[in-house]
Amino acid sequence: MFNIEPAAAAELLRSKTAFIAGLGGLGGYVAEELARSGVGKIIAYDGDVFQESNLNRQLLSNKLLLGKSKFEALKERVERISDTKVEGGQVFISEDNIDELACGCDIIIDCCDNVKSRFALQSYAEKKGLFLVHGAACGYLGQVSVISPGSGTLKKIYPKSEGTVGHTPAPAPAIVGSIEASEALRVLLGLPSPILDKLLLIDLSSLTFVTLSL
């Protein structure tokens, strides 16, 4: 994996803990792929339950789980596919609780749907000297960034408040979430990221990938 001897990579990943904020379209894919990659522990939080509108794009959702906690769905799914430990709960991330919820993690992964929560994650990551992997998707557009502690990159990405979130079909969160997972694995394995403090922009309508320096 990433030019590291497989046994050494597997041993290192088993010792790592990833914190995932949000278990919707992005978070479901990130959690699934980290679990299948052998990350030792996932700490995940999402205060929401599944709704019918989630079925078109959220990996963890299905018709039998409508009204059920997204965190509980993740925990049950991971227990069926790997030995990864899952901790967390049905809680929304905020500045008031992030210190307690993310304690003990090795990386922060942003799968949120609002800027306020994203900034709370960045503040915590800066304070603890952790890398933050940011991802977002809307429509056929997506973006990913690996943010080094203290760089303040999110403020460059979101200088103003977010706009309205529109309909997002399945391919966008699947691709963005997979890239987030891939970059998180790089960080956990101590490998350099090609999008460190940069912004990868994805447009599936034209199938273009552009990396911006910030």
DRENPA-3360 file (N, C-alpha, C; in nm, 2 decimals, always signed):
BEGIN
1 = MFNIEPAA = +0.08/-0.12/+0.00/+0.00/+0.00/+0.00/+0.09/+0.12/+0.00 ~ +0.07/+0.21/-0.10/+0.15/+0.33/-0.12/+0.30/+0.30/-0.10 ~ +0.35/+0.19/-0.16/+0.49/+0.16/-0.16/+0.55/+0.13/-0.02 ~ +0.46/+0.09/+0.07/+0.50/+0.04/+0.20/+0.48/-0.11/+0.20 ~ +0.57/-0.19/+0.26/+0.55/-0.33/+0.27/+0.42/-0.36/+0.34 ~ +0.33/-0.45/+0.28/+0.20/-0.47/+0.32/+0.19/-0.51/+0.47 ~ +0.27/-0.60/+0.52/+0.26/-0.64/+0.66/+0.29/-0.52/+0.75 ~ +0.39/-0.44/+0.72/+0.42/-0.32/+0.80/+0.31/-0.22/+0.80;
9 = AAELLRSK = +0.25/-0.20/+0.68/+0.14/-0.10/+0.67/+0.02/-0.15/+0.75 ~ -0.01/-0.28/+0.74/-0.12/-0.34/+0.82/-0.10/-0.32/+0.97 ~ +0.02/-0.35/+1.02/+0.05/-0.34/+1.16/+0.04/-0.20/+1.21 ~ +0.08/-0.10/+1.13/+0.08/+0.04/+1.16/-0.07/+0.09/+1.17 ~ -0.15/+0.05/+1.07/-0.29/+0.09/+1.06/-0.37/+0.04/+1.18 ~ -0.33/-0.08/+1.22/-0.41/-0.14/+1.34/-0.39/-0.06/+1.47 ~ -0.28/+0.01/+1.47/-0.25/+0.09/+1.59/-0.31/+0.23/+1.59 ~ -0.38/+0.26/+1.48/-0.43/+0.40/+1.46/-0.58/+0.41/+1.49;
17 = TAFIAGLG = -0.62/+0.54/+1.53/-0.76/+0.57/+1.55/-0.79/+0.69/+1.47 ~ -0.90/+0.67/+1.39/-0.95/+0.78/+1.30/-1.08/+0.84/+1.36 ~ -1.09/+0.97/+1.36/-1.21/+1.04/+1.40/-1.29/+1.08/+1.28 ~ -1.41/+1.04/+1.26/-1.50/+1.08/+1.15/-1.61/+1.16/+1.20 ~ -1.62/+1.29/+1.15/-1.74/+1.37/+1.18/-1.84/+1.37/+1.07 ~ -1.95/+1.31/+1.10/-2.06/+1.30/+0.99/-2.06/+1.16/+0.93 ~ -2.17/+1.10/+0.92/-2.19/+0.97/+0.87/-2.29/+0.96/+0.76 ~ -2.30/+1.07/+0.68/-2.39/+1.08/+0.57/-2.33/+1.03/+0.44;
25 = GLGGYVAE = -2.35/+1.10/+0.33/-2.29/+1.06/+0.20/-2.14/+1.03/+0.20 ~ -2.07/+1.12/+0.26/-1.92/+1.11/+0.26/-1.88/+1.01/+0.37 ~ -1.93/+1.03/+0.49/-1.88/+0.96/+0.61/-1.90/+0.81/+0.60 ~ -2.01/+0.76/+0.53/-2.03/+0.62/+0.52/-1.92/+0.55/+0.44 ~ -1.88/+0.62/+0.33/-1.78/+0.56/+0.24/-1.64/+0.57/+0.31 ~ -1.61/+0.68/+0.38/-1.49/+0.69/+0.45/-1.47/+0.58/+0.56 ~ -1.58/+0.56/+0.64/-1.57/+0.46/+0.74/-1.56/+0.32/+0.69 ~ -1.63/+0.29/+0.59/-1.63/+0.16/+0.52/-1.49/+0.13/+0.47;
33 = ELARSGVG = -1.43/+0.22/+0.40/-1.30/+0.20/+0.34/-1.18/+0.19/+0.45 ~ -1.19/+0.27/+0.55/-1.09/+0.27/+0.66/-1.10/+0.13/+0.73 ~ -1.23/+0.09/+0.76/-1.24/-0.04/+0.82/-1.19/-0.15/+0.74 ~ -1.22/-0.15/+0.61/-1.17/-0.26/+0.52/-1.02/-0.25/+0.50 ~ -0.96/-0.13/+0.53/-0.82/-0.12/+0.51/-0.74/-0.16/+0.64 ~ -0.82/-0.18/+0.75/-0.75/-0.23/+0.87/-0.72/-0.13/+0.97 ~ -0.78/-0.01/+0.97/-0.76/+0.09/+1.07/-0.81/+0.03/+1.20 ~ -0.73/+0.04/+1.31/-0.77/-0.03/+1.44/-0.89/+0.02/+1.50;
41 = KIIAYDGD = -0.92/+0.15/+1.50/-1.03/+0.21/+1.57/-1.09/+0.33/+1.49 ~ -1.22/+0.33/+1.48/-1.29/+0.45/+1.43/-1.38/+0.51/+1.54 ~ -1.36/+0.64/+1.56/-1.45/+0.71/+1.65/-1.53/+0.80/+1.56 ~ -1.67/+0.78/+1.56/-1.75/+0.85/+1.47/-1.88/+0.91/+1.54 ~ -1.92/+1.02/+1.49/-2.04/+1.09/+1.55/-2.12/+1.15/+1.44 ~ -2.25/+1.13/+1.45/-2.35/+1.19/+1.37/-2.48/+1.19/+1.45 ~ -2.54/+1.31/+1.46/-2.66/+1.32/+1.54/-2.79/+1.29/+1.47 ~ -2.78/+1.25/+1.34/-2.90/+1.23/+1.26/-2.94/+1.09/+1.25;
49 = VFQESNLN = -3.06/+1.07/+1.20/-3.12/+0.94/+1.17/-3.14/+0.93/+1.02 ~ -3.16/+0.81/+0.96/-3.18/+0.80/+0.82/-3.32/+0.84/+0.78 ~ -3.32/+0.91/+0.67/-3.45/+0.95/+0.60/-3.45/+0.90/+0.46 ~ -3.57/+0.90/+0.41/-3.59/+0.84/+0.27/-3.50/+0.91/+0.17 ~ -3.48/+1.04/+0.19/-3.40/+1.12/+0.10/-3.25/+1.08/+0.10 ~ -3.21/+1.01/+0.20/-3.07/+0.96/+0.20/-3.04/+0.84/+0.11 ~ -3.14/+0.77/+0.07/-3.12/+0.64/+0.00/-3.05/+0.65/-0.13 ~ -3.05/+0.77/-0.19/-2.99/+0.78/-0.32/-2.84/+0.79/-0.32;
57 = RQLLSNKL = -2.78/+0.82/-0.20/-2.64/+0.85/-0.20/-2.56/+0.80/-0.07 ~ -2.63/+0.76/+0.03/-2.56/+0.73/+0.16/-2.54/+0.57/+0.17 ~ -2.42/+0.53/+0.17/-2.39/+0.39/+0.17/-2.45/+0.31/+0.28 ~ -2.45/+0.37/+0.40/-2.50/+0.30/+0.52/-2.65/+0.29/+0.52 ~ -2.72/+0.36/+0.44/-2.87/+0.36/+0.45/-2.94/+0.25/+0.37 ~ -3.05/+0.21/+0.41/-3.14/+0.13/+0.33/-3.28/+0.14/+0.39 ~ -3.38/+0.09/+0.32/-3.52/+0.11/+0.35/-3.55/+0.06/+0.49 ~ -3.48/-0.05/+0.54/-3.51/-0.11/+0.67/-3.45/-0.02/+0.78;
65 = LLGKSKFE = -3.37/+0.07/+0.75/-3.30/+0.15/+0.85/-3.36/+0.30/+0.86 ~ -3.47/+0.33/+0.79/-3.52/+0.46/+0.80/-3.57/+0.49/+0.95 ~ -3.52/+0.60/+1.00/-3.55/+0.64/+1.13/-3.45/+0.59/+1.23 ~ -3.35/+0.52/+1.19/-3.25/+0.46/+1.28/-3.12/+0.54/+1.28 ~ -3.05/+0.54/+1.39/-2.93/+0.62/+1.41/-2.82/+0.58/+1.30 ~ -2.76/+0.68/+1.24/-2.66/+0.65/+1.14/-2.53/+0.59/+1.21 ~ -2.51/+0.63/+1.33/-2.39/+0.57/+1.41/-2.42/+0.43/+1.43 ~ -2.54/+0.39/+1.48/-2.57/+0.25/+1.51/-2.56/+0.16/+1.38;
73 = ALKERVER = -2.60/+0.22/+1.27/-2.59/+0.15/+1.14/-2.44/+0.12/+1.11 ~ -2.36/+0.22/+1.13/-2.22/+0.21/+1.10/-2.16/+0.10/+1.19 ~ -2.18/+0.11/+1.32/-2.13/+0.01/+1.41/-2.16/-0.13/+1.37 ~ -2.29/-0.15/+1.34/-2.34/-0.29/+1.31/-2.27/-0.34/+1.18 ~ -2.26/-0.24/+1.08/-2.20/-0.28/+0.95/-2.05/-0.32/+0.97 ~ -1.98/-0.23/+1.04/-1.83/-0.26/+1.06/-1.81/-0.39/+1.13 ~ -1.89/-0.42/+1.23/-1.88/-0.54/+1.30/-1.89/-0.67/+1.22 ~ -1.96/-0.65/+1.10/-1.98/-0.76/+1.01/-1.87/-0.78/+0.91;
81 = ISDTKVEG = -1.79/-0.67/+0.89/-1.69/-0.68/+0.79/-1.54/-0.67/+0.83 ~ -1.52/-0.63/+0.96/-1.38/-0.63/+1.00/-1.37/-0.63/+1.15 ~ -1.24/-0.63/+1.20/-1.22/-0.63/+1.34/-1.20/-0.49/+1.40 ~ -1.22/-0.39/+1.31/-1.21/-0.25/+1.36/-1.30/-0.22/+1.47 ~ -1.25/-0.16/+1.58/-1.34/-0.11/+1.69/-1.41/+0.02/+1.65 ~ -1.54/+0.03/+1.68/-1.61/+0.15/+1.65/-1.67/+0.21/+1.78 ~ -1.63/+0.33/+1.81/-1.68/+0.41/+1.92/-1.75/+0.54/+1.87 ~ -1.83/+0.60/+1.95/-1.89/+0.72/+1.91/-2.04/+0.73/+1.96;
89 = GQVFISED = -2.12/+0.79/+1.87/-2.26/+0.80/+1.91/-2.34/+0.89/+1.82 ~ -2.47/+0.91/+1.86/-2.56/+0.99/+1.79/-2.56/+1.13/+1.84 ~ -2.45/+1.21/+1.80/-2.43/+1.34/+1.86/-2.38/+1.43/+1.74 ~ -2.43/+1.55/+1.74/-2.38/+1.65/+1.64/-2.25/+1.72/+1.70 ~ -2.15/+1.74/+1.61/-2.03/+1.80/+1.65/-2.04/+1.95/+1.67 ~ -1.98/+2.00/+1.77/-1.98/+2.15/+1.79/-1.85/+2.19/+1.87 ~ -1.83/+2.32/+1.88/-1.71/+2.37/+1.95/-1.72/+2.33/+2.10 ~ -1.84/+2.31/+2.15/-1.86/+2.27/+2.29/-1.82/+2.13/+2.33;
97 = NIDELACG = -1.83/+2.04/+2.23/-1.81/+1.90/+2.26/-1.69/+1.83/+2.19 ~ -1.63/+1.90/+2.09/-1.53/+1.84/+2.01/-1.41/+1.79/+2.10 ~ -1.37/+1.86/+2.20/-1.25/+1.82/+2.28/-1.27/+1.69/+2.34 ~ -1.39/+1.66/+2.39/-1.43/+1.54/+2.46/-1.45/+1.43/+2.36 ~ -1.52/+1.45/+2.25/-1.55/+1.35/+2.15/-1.43/+1.30/+2.07 ~ -1.34/+1.38/+2.04/-1.23/+1.34/+1.95/-1.10/+1.30/+2.03 ~ -1.11/+1.30/+2.16/-0.99/+1.27/+2.24/-0.93/+1.13/+2.20 ~ -0.80/+1.13/+2.18/-0.73/+1.00/+2.16/-0.72/+0.96/+2.01;
105 = CDIIIDCC = -0.76/+1.05/+1.92/-0.75/+1.01/+1.78/-0.62/+1.05/+1.72 ~ -0.59/+0.99/+1.60/-0.46/+1.02/+1.53/-0.49/+1.11/+1.41 ~ -0.61/+1.13/+1.37/-0.64/+1.21/+1.25/-0.79/+1.25/+1.26 ~ -0.82/+1.36/+1.20/-0.96/+1.41/+1.20/-1.01/+1.41/+1.05 ~ -1.12/+1.36/+1.03/-1.18/+1.35/+0.89/-1.31/+1.42/+0.89 ~ -1.32/+1.52/+0.81/-1.44/+1.61/+0.80/-1.53/+1.56/+0.69 ~ -1.64/+1.51/+0.74/-1.75/+1.47/+0.65/-1.88/+1.54/+0.69 ~ -1.86/+1.66/+0.74/-1.98/+1.74/+0.78/-2.05/+1.80/+0.67;
113 = DNVKSRFA = -2.17/+1.87/+0.70/-2.25/+1.93/+0.60/-2.26/+2.08/+0.64 ~ -2.18/+2.14/+0.73/-2.19/+2.28/+0.76/-2.05/+2.33/+0.80 ~ -2.03/+2.46/+0.77/-1.90/+2.53/+0.79/-1.87/+2.54/+0.94 ~ -1.97/+2.56/+1.02/-1.95/+2.58/+1.17/-1.88/+2.46/+1.23 ~ -1.93/+2.34/+1.19/-1.87/+2.22/+1.25/-1.73/+2.20/+1.19 ~ -1.71/+2.23/+1.06/-1.58/+2.22/+1.00/-1.48/+2.30/+1.08 ~ -1.51/+2.42/+1.11/-1.42/+2.51/+1.18/-1.39/+2.46/+1.32 ~ -1.49/+2.40/+1.38/-1.46/+2.33/+1.51/-1.36/+2.22/+1.50;
121 = LQSYAEKK = -1.37/+2.14/+1.39/-1.28/+2.04/+1.37/-1.14/+2.09/+1.35 ~ -1.13/+2.20/+1.26/-1.00/+2.26/+1.24/-0.93/+2.31/+1.36 ~ -1.01/+2.38/+1.45/-0.96/+2.44/+1.57/-0.90/+2.33/+1.66 ~ -0.97/+2.21/+1.67/-0.93/+2.10/+1.75/-0.80/+2.04/+1.69 ~ -0.80/+2.02/+1.56/-0.68/+1.96/+1.50/-0.56/+2.05/+1.52 ~ -0.58/+2.18/+1.51/-0.47/+2.27/+1.53/-0.41/+2.26/+1.67 ~ -0.51/+2.26/+1.76/-0.47/+2.25/+1.91/-0.39/+2.12/+1.94 ~ -0.43/+2.01/+1.88/-0.37/+1.88/+1.90/-0.26/+1.85/+1.81;
129 = GLFLVHGA = -0.23/+1.93/+1.71/-0.12/+1.90/+1.61/-0.16/+1.79/+1.52 ~ -0.29/+1.78/+1.48/-0.33/+1.67/+1.40/-0.36/+1.72/+1.25 ~ -0.35/+1.63/+1.16/-0.39/+1.66/+1.02/-0.55/+1.65/+1.01 ~ -0.61/+1.73/+0.93/-0.75/+1.73/+0.91/-0.77/+1.70/+0.76 ~ -0.85/+1.60/+0.73/-0.88/+1.57/+0.59/-1.03/+1.62/+0.57 ~ -1.04/+1.72/+0.48/-1.16/+1.78/+0.45/-1.22/+1.73/+0.32 ~ -1.35/+1.71/+0.32/-1.42/+1.68/+0.19/-1.56/+1.74/+0.19 ~ -1.61/+1.76/+0.07/-1.75/+1.82/+0.05/-1.79/+1.78/-0.09;
137 = ACGYLGQV = -1.92/+1.76/-0.10/-1.98/+1.73/-0.23/-2.12/+1.79/-0.24 ~ -2.15/+1.84/-0.36/-2.28/+1.90/-0.39/-2.30/+1.88/-0.54 ~ -2.42/+1.82/-0.57/-2.44/+1.80/-0.71/-2.34/+1.70/-0.77 ~ -2.28/+1.74/-0.88/-2.17/+1.66/-0.94/-2.04/+1.71/-0.91 ~ -2.03/+1.80/-0.81/-1.91/+1.87/-0.78/-1.86/+1.82/-0.64 ~ -1.73/+1.81/-0.62/-1.67/+1.77/-0.50/-1.54/+1.84/-0.47 ~ -1.49/+1.83/-0.35/-1.36/+1.89/-0.32/-1.30/+1.81/-0.20 ~ -1.16/+1.80/-0.20/-1.09/+1.74/-0.09/-0.96/+1.82/-0.06;
145 = SVISPGSG = -0.93/+1.82/+0.06/-0.80/+1.89/+0.10/-0.75/+1.82/+0.22 ~ -0.61/+1.81/+0.23/-0.55/+1.76/+0.35/-0.48/+1.88/+0.42 ~ -0.53/+1.91/+0.54/-0.49/+2.04/+0.60/-0.39/+2.01/+0.72 ~ -0.28/+2.07/+0.71/-0.18/+2.06/+0.81/-0.21/+2.14/+0.93 ~ -0.17/+2.10/+1.05/-0.21/+2.17/+1.17/-0.15/+2.31/+1.17 ~ -0.23/+2.41/+1.19/-0.19/+2.55/+1.20/-0.19/+2.63/+1.07 ~ -0.23/+2.56/+0.96/-0.23/+2.62/+0.83/-0.35/+2.71/+0.81 ~ -0.46/+2.68/+0.88/-0.58/+2.76/+0.86/-0.64/+2.75/+0.72;
153 = TLKKIYPK = -0.62/+2.64/+0.65/-0.66/+2.62/+0.51/-0.81/+2.63/+0.50 ~ -0.89/+2.59/+0.59/-1.03/+2.59/+0.58/-1.08/+2.73/+0.56 ~ -1.02/+2.83/+0.63/-1.06/+2.97/+0.62/-1.04/+3.02/+0.48 ~ -0.94/+2.96/+0.40/-0.92/+3.00/+0.27/-1.02/+2.94/+0.17 ~ -1.07/+2.82/+0.21/-1.17/+2.75/+0.13/-1.31/+2.81/+0.16 ~ -1.33/+2.85/+0.28/-1.46/+2.90/+0.32/-1.45/+3.04/+0.38 ~ -1.41/+3.14/+0.30/-1.40/+3.28/+0.35/-1.53/+3.34/+0.39 ~ -1.64/+3.28/+0.33/-1.78/+3.33/+0.37/-1.86/+3.21/+0.40;
161 = SEGTVGHT = -1.98/+3.23/+0.44/-2.07/+3.12/+0.48/-2.11/+3.04/+0.35 ~ -2.14/+2.91/+0.38/-2.18/+2.82/+0.27/-2.30/+2.87/+0.20 ~ -2.32/+2.83/+0.07/-2.44/+2.85/+0.00/-2.54/+2.73/+0.02 ~ -2.64/+2.73/-0.05/-2.75/+2.63/-0.04/-2.70/+2.50/-0.09 ~ -2.72/+2.39/-0.02/-2.68/+2.26/-0.07/-2.79/+2.20/-0.16 ~ -2.75/+2.16/-0.28/-2.85/+2.11/-0.37/-2.85/+1.95/-0.37 ~ -2.92/+1.90/-0.47/-2.93/+1.75/-0.49/-2.80/+1.70/-0.52 ~ -2.76/+1.59/-0.45/-2.63/+1.52/-0.48/-2.65/+1.38/-0.51;
169 = PAPAPAIV = -2.63/+1.34/-0.64/-2.64/+1.20/-0.68/-2.53/+1.11/-0.62 ~ -2.54/+0.98/-0.63/-2.45/+0.89/-0.56/-2.31/+0.90/-0.60 ~ -2.27/+0.92/-0.73/-2.13/+0.92/-0.77/-2.04/+1.02/-0.69 ~ -2.09/+1.14/-0.67/-2.01/+1.24/-0.61/-1.96/+1.21/-0.47 ~ -2.05/+1.17/-0.37/-2.00/+1.13/-0.24/-1.92/+1.01/-0.24 ~ -1.95/+0.92/-0.33/-1.87/+0.79/-0.34/-1.72/+0.83/-0.38 ~ -1.70/+0.91/-0.47/-1.57/+0.95/-0.52/-1.50/+1.04/-0.42 ~ -1.57/+1.14/-0.37/-1.50/+1.23/-0.27/-1.47/+1.15/-0.14;
177 = GSIEASEA = -1.56/+1.07/-0.09/-1.53/+0.99/+0.03/-1.42/+0.89/+0.01 ~ -1.41/+0.83/-0.11/-1.29/+0.74/-0.14/-1.16/+0.81/-0.14 ~ -1.16/+0.93/-0.20/-1.04/+1.01/-0.20/-1.00/+1.06/-0.05 ~ -1.10/+1.10/+0.02/-1.08/+1.13/+0.16/-1.01/+1.01/+0.24 ~ -1.07/+0.89/+0.22/-1.02/+0.77/+0.28/-0.87/+0.74/+0.24 ~ -0.85/+0.76/+0.11/-0.71/+0.74/+0.06/-0.61/+0.83/+0.12 ~ -0.65/+0.96/+0.13/-0.56/+1.06/+0.19/-0.54/+1.04/+0.34 ~ -0.65/+1.00/+0.41/-0.64/+0.96/+0.55/-0.54/+0.85/+0.57;
185 = LRVLLGLP = -0.54/+0.75/+0.48/-0.45/+0.64/+0.50/-0.30/+0.69/+0.47 ~ -0.28/+0.78/+0.38/-0.15/+0.83/+0.36/-0.10/+0.89/+0.49 ~ -0.18/+0.98/+0.55/-0.14/+1.05/+0.67/-0.11/+0.95/+0.78 ~ -0.20/+0.85/+0.80/-0.18/+0.75/+0.91/-0.05/+0.67/+0.88 ~ -0.01/+0.65/+0.76/+0.11/+0.57/+0.73/+0.23/+0.66/+0.72 ~ +0.22/+0.79/+0.75/+0.33/+0.88/+0.75/+0.38/+0.92/+0.61 ~ +0.29/+0.91/+0.51/+0.33/+0.94/+0.37/+0.29/+1.08/+0.33 ~ +0.36/+1.15/+0.24/+0.32/+1.28/+0.20/+0.20/+1.28/+0.11;
193 = SPILDKLL = +0.12/+1.39/+0.13/+0.00/+1.40/+0.04/+0.02/+1.50/-0.07 ~ -0.03/+1.46/-0.19/-0.01/+1.56/-0.30/-0.11/+1.68/-0.30 ~ -0.20/+1.67/-0.20/-0.29/+1.78/-0.19/-0.28/+1.85/-0.05 ~ -0.17/+1.84/+0.01/-0.14/+1.90/+0.14/-0.16/+2.05/+0.13 ~ -0.25/+2.11/+0.21/-0.28/+2.25/+0.21/-0.31/+2.30/+0.07 ~ -0.36/+2.22/-0.02/-0.42/+2.25/-0.15/-0.56/+2.20/-0.16 ~ -0.63/+2.24/-0.26/-0.77/+2.20/-0.28/-0.79/+2.12/-0.41 ~ -0.83/+2.00/-0.40/-0.86/+1.92/-0.52/-1.01/+1.94/-0.55;
201 = LIDLSSLT = -1.03/+1.99/-0.67/-1.17/+2.02/-0.72/-1.21/+1.91/-0.82 ~ -1.33/+1.86/-0.80/-1.37/+1.75/-0.88/-1.50/+1.79/-0.95 ~ -1.51/+1.77/-1.08/-1.63/+1.80/-1.16/-1.67/+1.68/-1.24 ~ -1.76/+1.60/-1.19/-1.80/+1.48/-1.26/-1.88/+1.51/-1.39 ~ -1.94/+1.62/-1.40/-2.01/+1.65/-1.53/-1.92/+1.67/-1.65 ~ -1.80/+1.71/-1.62/-1.70/+1.72/-1.73/-1.58/+1.63/-1.71 ~ -1.59/+1.55/-1.60/-1.49/+1.45/-1.56/-1.35/+1.52/-1.55 ~ -1.34/+1.63/-1.48/-1.21/+1.70/-1.46/-1.17/+1.70/-1.31;
209 = FVTLSL = -1.04/+1.70/-1.29/-0.98/+1.70/-1.16/-0.88/+1.81/-1.16 ~ -0.89/+1.92/-1.08/-0.80/+2.03/-1.08/-0.75/+2.05/-0.93 ~ -0.62/+2.07/-0.92/-0.56/+2.09/-0.78/-0.52/+2.24/-0.78 ~ -0.58/+2.31/-0.68/-0.55/+2.45/-0.66/-0.45/+2.47/-0.54 ~ -0.35/+2.56/-0.56/-0.27/+2.60/-0.45/-0.34/+2.71/-0.37 ~ -0.34/+2.71/-0.24/-0.42/+2.81/-0.17/-0.32/+2.90/-0.09;
% end
